[in-house]
Amino acid sequence: MMNVQFESLRSLFYMNGHGIYVWVVLIIFLMVIIGLFLFYKIKINNFKKENNEIN
């Protein structure tokens, strides 16, 4: 049987007063991961374009 850790959605967001820190860190983490993904995707595409122009 599934064991639910939080009594309500509100308690999930509040987390006994620590929720704001948890959610801020999660948002920053996701922004960094998405930013790195996009940055390197652009770098790889630019590298491919440069190599296709040379060949």
C-alpha positions in Angstrom: 0.0 0.0 0.0 1.2 3.5 -0.8 2.4 5.6 2.2 1.8 9.4 1.7 4.3 11.6 3.5 2.2 14.8 3.5 -1.3 15.3 4.9 -2.2 17.9 2.3 -0.9 19.8 -0.7 -0.4 22.8 1.6 1.8 20.8 3.9 3.8 19.7 0.9 4.5 23.3 -0.1 5.1 24.5 3.5 7.2 21.6 4.8 7.2 22.9 8.4 8.6 26.3 7.4 11.4 24.9 5.3 9.4 24.8 2.1 10.5 28.2 0.8 14.1 27.2 0.9 13.5 23.8 -0.7 11.4 25.3 -3.6 13.9 28.1 -4.2 16.8 25.7 -4.5 14.8 23.4 -6.7 13.9 26.3 -9.1 17.5 27.5 -9.2 18.7 23.9 -9.9 16.3 23.5 -12.7 17.2 26.8 -14.2 20.9 26.0 -14.1 20.3 22.5 -15.7 18.1 23.9 -18.4 20.5 26.8 -19.1 23.5 24.4 -19.4 21.5 22.2 -21.7 20.6 25.1 -24.0 24.1 26.6 -23.8 25.8 23.4 -24.9 23.1 22.6 -27.5 23.9 26.0 -29.1 27.6 25.4 -28.9 27.3 21.9 -30.5 25.1 23.3 -33.3 27.6 26.1 -33.9 30.5 23.6 -34.0 28.6 21.4 -36.5 27.9 24.5 -38.7 31.6 25.5 -38.6 32.7 22.0 -39.5 30.2 21.7 -42.4 31.5 25.0 -43.8 35.1 23.8 -43.7 34.4 20.5 -45.4 
